[in-house]
Amino acid sequence: MPGTRWWTVKNRLVDRMRATTGFRSPGEDGDEDLALLYDGREWQMTGDYSPAYLVIGGSIERDDDGTLGQDWGPIGGRARDEGGRIVCNAIAERGDIVFDDEGLATNVPQDTWRTLGATCEAIVNALEANIRSDPALGFTSADGFPYLTTQIDGVEPRSYFTPTGAVVSAVVVVTYSTRI
């Protein structure tokens, strides 16, 4: 009997998003304009860069990969019910901003926040569409998942300047529940 399904669910979500049009894995040759998809802290282990990316199972902005908890299933049974959170982080950034001596951005086009926001929104929408298309993420009873459902439980949008650029991001919490 498995101890937890957190990693299995997180890994399936990563695999499904990597198969989604518009995303690529770190180091993958091809269209460099595609959003990078990182598996957890993978973003700390590669020099590959894209101005748009999605981290599944971690956040660049906070130290939180997710949580899980288990309760006993039906009385008299040995099954357990597990619920968990998988933290994701969608980010769109622009790193070519120049600041003057007073700290004001001098070369930022008027639509920078709107453009970055639209890119971040597209990443979040792709994640949501993927989950909504199959909340069981393709798992079946034969896979050992007699019941699994996933959903987006919260989105925290943010926008800020870094010392060299502008960032629009969203911390997205994907929740799941399953019987094990």
N, C-alpha and C positions, 0 to 999 in steps of 0.2 A: 504494500500500500504506500503510495507516495506521501512524502512529508508536506510538500507544498506544490502549487501550480504556478506561483508567481513568475519564475524564470521561463517556464514553458509558454505561458501566455505572452509575456514580454517578447520572447524570441519569435513567436508566431506573428505578432504585430510588426516587428522589425522586418521579417521576411515578406509579409504582405505589402508593406509600404515600399520596400525595395523593388517589388515587382510592379509598382504603380507608375504609370507614365508621369514623367516630370521629376523623378528622383534618381539618384545614383549613389553608389557606395564609394567610400574613400578609396582613392587609388585607381578607380575604374576609368579607363580611357574612354573617350567619347566626347559628348557635349558638355563642356565645362560650364555652360549656362544652367544646367540642371541643378536643382537643390540637392545638397548633400544630405544623406541620411546616416546618422551616427547611432550605433548600438551602445547606449549608455555612455560611459566615459571615453569611448573610442575617439572622441574629438580631441582628447589630450595626447593621443598616440600617433597622430598623423600630421604631416605638413600640408596635406591637401586642403584647399580653401575654396569656398564659394561664398558669395555675398548673401546667400539664402540657404538655411539648413534646418533640419529637424533632428532633435535628440530624443530617442525613445528609451526610457528607463534612466533618466537623469536630467539634470538641469544645469546649464552654465551659470545661471543667476542665483541659484540657491543650492545648498547641500541637502538634496532630497531626491532619492531615486524612487521611492514609493514605500508602501507598507502592505502587510497582510495580517490576517487574523483568522482563526478557525474556531468553530463551535461544533458540538456534537450534533449529528444529524437526527433522524427520527428516533424516538425512544425505543430501546431494545436493539437498535441497529449499531453497526460499527462505523457507518459512514459519517463523514464530517462535512460540514459546509464551510467553504472558505470564501472570504471576501478580501479584495485587495485594491490598491491604488498603484497605478503606474504613472509616474510623472514624466511628462514630455515637455520639450521646449522648442517652439518654432521661433526662428530668428531671421530677420532681414536687416542687413547693415550696409552702410556706405562708409568707407574708410579714407576718403580723400578730402576731408574737410579741413580748411585752414582757419585758425582762430587768430584774431588780432590781439594786441597787448591788453585790451580790456576784457578778453575772453569771449568776444562775439564772433560767431561764425561768419566768415566773409565771402565764401564762395558756394553757399548752399542755395540751390534752386528753390524757388517758392513751393514747388510741389514735392519736396523731398519726403516729408512725413507722410503725405498721401500715397506716394509711390511705394515707400517702404511698408506702410500699413497694408496696402493692397497685396503685396507679395507675402507678408506674414499671414494675412487672412486666407490667401489661396492655399498655403501650406496647412493651416488649421482645417480648412474646408476639405482638403484631400484626405486628411486623417479621419475626419468625421464621416465622410462619404464611404471610406473603406470599412469603418466599423458598422455603419448603418446597413451596408450591403449584406453583411453576414455577422450579426452580433456574436455568433459562436466561433467566429474566425476560422471556420472550416473544420473545427473539431467535431467528432461524433462520439457516440457511446463506444464504438469499436476502438477509438483512440484512448479510452479511459475517461472520457468526459461525458457522463450521463446527462449533465446539464451544465451549460456555460452561457453566460450573457455578459457582454461588455457594453459600455456606453461612456460618452464624455460627460463627466460630472462637474466640470468647472473650467473656466478659461480666465486667466488674469492677464489682460493686455498691459503693456508698458511701452514707454518711449523715453529715450534719454540720449545724451551725448556722452561719448568717451573722449579721452584726450585727443583722438585723431579722427573721430567719426560720429555718425548718428546710427542709432539702433531702434528698431521697433520689434518687440518680441511678445510672445504669449506663452505663459506657463499653462499647459493643458493637463488636466488630471483625468486619466482614463480609469474607470473603476470596472471591476469584474466580480462576478460571483459564480461559484461552481460547487459541485458535490464531488468529494473525493473519498 
